[in-house]
Amino acid sequence: MKTLNSTPKKDGFRMPGEFEAHKGVYILWPQRPDNWRNGGKPAQKTFVEVAKAISQFEHVTVGVNDDQYDNACQMLPSNVEVVEISNNDSWIRDCGATFVKNDKGTLRAVDWTFNAWGGLVDGLYFPWDKDDRVAHKMAELEHVDRYRLNDFILEGGSIHVDGEGTLIATEECLLSKGRNAQLSKEQIEEILKEYLNLDKVIWLKRGIYNDETNGHVDNIANFVKPGEVVLAWTDDKSDPQYEISKENLDILENATDAKGRKLKVVKLHVPSPVLITEEESKGVDAVEGTLPRQEGDRLAASYVNYYTANGGIVFPTFNDPMDKEAEKTLAELYPDRKIVGVSAREILLGGGNIHCITQQIPQN
Ligand code: KQY
């Protein structure tokens, strides 16, 4: 495996849309007690459900720290591959590699620097050194060359692409002080264009209300296919989410993509506010440097944080009346895929959701 000095754009590699075919998906196993309640036990059960749901559609590899290796092997079904990948936490969408592909079907990995969503400015835990090596290890496991960006911080959950030259991201996240504060918006856009082979970046403003990632796009909007975007929505004007979603709706409805198309925007309603209970809060260890989980805090619940698998959509449910509505909307958006809901409160309690705990490998 080589580390390359060129860029994907110069070499003719592009990031495919998530809706394109996959070779498989990676997940990391949850365990840290200052993020996951009760020593990670409830979250581990939910991660098993996510792995089972996705494994109906494509190969699933779960990376695990050594001290949880036997436990993960025992809890996961035998069609799921378990490998040792040291990590600080289980958000492989963010610390894992972003894969790019050329028209011969060769894959390469883009290995961004990871700093736990804001480093020492407003990062969510310390340290993050093992997480920052996860992308390199994925490139090794997949036997692909990689591009490493030592001076550019990015998480996979902060970008979505249409595979045809367009990217969506939020200013709240990509222009945040804890990431690439030394770079201008134009310089950030140039780096994205070079490393993902893009022609156009559509800048949304903010992500889901109270999202601790500084508003990752993967919780608020996604490309269903080129020319079509799904947007987290509420009709409740008294909810702070309304203004955020409306601002993004206006941007998307007035945008054109890299091919000059107007976008079709479909609304996916958020559930009622999901708050941390006293019991849930008490189950999380308090650790200096880790974002605390306080009773009553509103979690960043959104159905948009779903995973698009080969022939399937695996979406989070919240035991909310909107779960059914979300399933219906997703079924209309993806008529050729099976829609599978997984009860995901335990992932949400950790600060993200199903999309955040997955990273696909494109089909080569
Ligand atoms: O949503 C994500 N992409 C990750 C959230 C990280 C939360 C750490 N507590």
Residues whose N, C-alpha, C, O or C-beta is under 5 A from the ligand:
A	BS01	KQY	N35 W91 D94 L124 G157 T213 G350 G351 G352 N353 C356
